[in-house]
Amino acid sequence: MNAHILPEHPSPQDRPARLTVGVVGAGRVGPALAAALRLAGHRPVAVSGVSDASVRRAAALLPEVPVVPPAEVLARAELVLLTVPDDALPGLVAGLAETGAVRPGQLLVHTSGRYGTAVLDPARRAGALPLALHPAMTFTGTPVDVDRLAGCSFGVTAPEELRLAAEALVIEMGGEPEWIAEEARPLYHAALALGANHLVTLVAQAMDLLRTAGVSAPDRMLGPLLGAALDNVLRSGDAALTGPVARGDAGTVAAHIAELRTHAPQAVAGYLAMARTTADRALAAGLLKPELAEDLLGVLSDGGRP
């Protein structure tokens, strides 16, 4: 954290400007965040990882930083990033606290979107300073991730007395803090998963269908289209809706469903679910004319069957 941001004589809640950093869980996120903190002047000193892939990631992003057990990471670092899967986080925190690995005054940061700081309560009772810093970004596990943090929003939850420290850390990693209430974390995370994770599934499925239709370079075909669609919706919301559902072209939608049943039956359920949701939003936005909606919704309700 920048010296001009934090007090000259920090309290236990406000750590010194340069920190030793440890990573528990060398998945795709932890090494990238530690590498970003190193660029800001902090010093990664230890990382834990079990799989061969995690050890390779640590070596690529944090060269010369030793790979040690989780308890040793906590013993060496003033700032510890807990970057394990969501379901593993409560057990990890409880175990570290029970074994005495947590030290008073230690900054303990998890990167789960689902949880706020309550999941860190066992460590807080042991004297740790809890922060939830979730980067709203998809990670590859390669050095490109560090560059992608520039301008990335972080969903931040922190006790009032640690808000300054949380904000400074996010800014030093190149991100923008967005404050999320403890009780809103699951909804916040659901929104990101709906938008980003499901987008990957939808685009991959569209590419598969285009290949089946004989398109040799589906990525080139979809790139400009999806880029424009994303830009339009970010600017205009539901007003950006186009296509046969928003127009009420029931016959076209029925033809789509018939083709999918023949060539990609696994895609039918997703198409129907998204088309129904699109129709509802288009109606609510006044884009889909009510007189055209009846036939369209009829097609969707019976799955396009004649």
N, C-alpha and C positions, 0 to 999 in steps of 0.2 A: 504494500500500500504506500502511496506517495507520502513523503514526509510532510508535505504541506497540507495534506488532507487530514492526517491524524494528529492528535495533540503531541506537543513536544515531550511531555512526560506522561505516557499513556497509563491508563488504569488497566487492571487485568482484562477488561473487556476490549481495550483498544491496543492491539499488538504493535510491536515495533514495525518500522516501515519495511525492513527486509526480513523475510521469514525463511526458515528451513521448511521444505515441503515434502510430504510423503504421499504415496498413492496406494490405497488398498483396493486391488481389483484392476489389473491392467487390461481392461477391455478396450473398446474403441474410444471411450470418453476420457478416462483418467489421464493417460499419458499426454493427450493433446492439451488438456487444461494445464497440466504441470509444465509442459513445454511453453505455453503462453505465459505462465507466471515466471518462468525462467527469463523470458525476453523482457519482462518488466523488472527484472533484477532480483527476484527471489531465487532460492537455491534448492532445487530438488536433491534430496539426499537418500531416498529409499523408495522402493516400489515392490509390491507383492504381486505375484502372478503364478498360476499353476500350470496352465496349458502351454504347449509349445508356441501357439499363436500369440498368447499374451506376452511371453518372454521375448518373442521377436518384435512385437509392437513396442515394448519397453526399450529394447535395444535401438530401434530405429528412431524413436522420438526422444528418448532420454539416455543417450549414450553415456556410458561410464557410471550410470547410477546403479548401485547394487540392487539385486533382486533378493529380498529377505522375507521371512514370515511376517504376517500382519502385525503381531505384537512388537516385532523389532522396528517396523515402520513407525509405529506410534512412539516408540522409545527415542527415535532419532529426530522426529519432526515436530515443529511448532504448529504447523498447519497441515492437517491430514485430510485428503480427499477420499471419501468413501464412494467408489464408483463401481458398485456391484449391482446385479439385477434387483429390481424392486422387491421381489418376494424374498430375496436373501438378506435384505437390509436389516429388518428388525432383529433377526437372530444374530447377525454379525455384531450389531451395536450392543445387544445384551451380553454376548459372549465376551467382547472386549472389556465391557464394564465389570463383569463378574470376575474376570481374571486379573483385574488391577492394571490393565494396559493403559487405561485412560489417565492422563495427568491433569491436575488442576491448571486452568488457564490455557489449555490447549484448544486451538480452533479446530473444530470437527465439522467438516463440510460434506454433505451428501449431495448428489446430483440427480436424485430421483424426481421425476415430475409429479408422481402420485402423492408423495409425502411432503408435509411441512417439517417443522422442527420437533413436533411431539414424538416422532419416532426416535429421536435422539435423547429422550428423557433419561434413560439409564445412564448415558454418558454425562448428561448435564448434572445429574445427582452426584457424579464422581468429580465434578468441577470443570467439565469441558464447556466450551463456548459454542453453541450450536447454530449452524447456518444451513439453509436449504437453497442451493444455487443450481437451477436447472437450465442448461442452455437449450433454447428452442432451435435446435439444429440437428440435422442428420450427420452421422459420423462414419468415416470409412476405415479408420484405424491407420491412416497414413499421414505424412506431414502436411498434406493439403488442408487437413482439418484445422490446423492452427491459423491459417490465413482466413478460413471461413468464419472464424470467430469475430472478425472485424465487423462491427455493426450488428452482431447477433443479439437478439433479445434473450435475457435470462429471467426466468420466473423465480423471484426472490421472496423467501419467507425468513424472517429473523426476529428475535426479540428487539424491542424498541432500542435498548442500549447497544445493540450490535448493528443497527441499520447503517451507520456510517461505515463500519468495517466491511459489511456486505457490499455496499455500493462501491467502495473503493476497489475491492477485489474484482468485481465484475468489470469495472471500467478499465482496470489494468490488464485484464484479459482481452480487451478490445470490444467488450459487450456493452449492452444497454440494459440497466436494471428495470424490471417491471414488477411492482410489488403485488404479491398474491396472498390473500388471507389464508390462514391455516385451513379453514373449513372449505375453501374454494379450490384447494389443490387437485382433488380428483376430477372435478369438472374441467378445470384448466387443462389437465393432462388428457382428458377424453377429447377435448376440442383439437388439441394438437395431433393426437393419434388419428382422429377422424380425417383431418385435413392432409397430413403428411403420409402416414403409413398406408392409408387406404388409397391415396393418390398413386403410390408406387404400384399397388396391386392393379388398379384400374389401367394405368398406362402399360404395364407389362401385359395385361390381358388384351388391350387394344393392339399392341404390337404383334402378339400371337395371331390375332384374327386377321390383321393385314397381311401377314406372311401367308396365311391360309388362302387369302384372296389373291395371292400372287404378287404382292408388293415386295420388291426386292430390298428396299431400304426404308422400313417403317419408321425408323428413328428420324430420318430426314423429313419424312412426310409429316410426322406428328410434331416435331420440334417447333416450327413456326406457329402451327395451329394452337398447341397447348400453351406456348409462351404468350400468345395474344389473349387466349381465354383467361389465363391466370392474371395477366395485367388488367384485363377488363373487369374481372370480378373484384379484384383488390380495389379498383377505383370506383366501381359502380354497384357492387353487390348484386342482388337478384336482377337488376336491370340489364345485366350482361348476358342473361339467359338467351340462347338461340337454339335452333334445331327443331326437330319434328314434335317433340313433346311440348315445348313452349308454344309452338304454332298450332297445336291441336291436330296434327296430321295422323289420325288414328290408323289409316291404311298403311302408312309408312312404318309406323311402330309395329303393327301386326306382321308386316313383311320381315322386319328385323328379327322379331322373336322366332318366326318360322325358320329363318336361316340359321339362327343360333341353335335351335333345337336339332337341326340337321348336322351342322358342322362343329358346334362347340356347346353341347348341352350343359356342360359345367358352368357356362357363363350366363345361363338364362336367369337363374335366381337373382344374381347381382344386377343384371339389366333391369329386371322387373322392379326390384327394390329401389334402385336409383331413379327409374322413370316415375314411379309413384311419388317419391319425394320431390322430384323436379316438378311434376304436375301440381302438387300441393303448393309449392312455393311460387310457381308461375301464376296460379290462380290468385293466391293472396296478394301478389304484386300487381295484379291487373294485366298481366301479359297474356294469359291464356283466357280466351273468351269462354264464358260459361256455356254457351250453346255448343261449342266444340268440345268442351271438357267431358260431356256425358259419354260420347262414343269412345273417346280416348280412355277414360277410366274404365269403361266396360271391357275394352281390349285388355287392359292391364289386370283387371280383376279375374278374368278367366284365362290369363296367361297366354293370350294371343291365339287360343284354339278356336277354330271355326265352329 
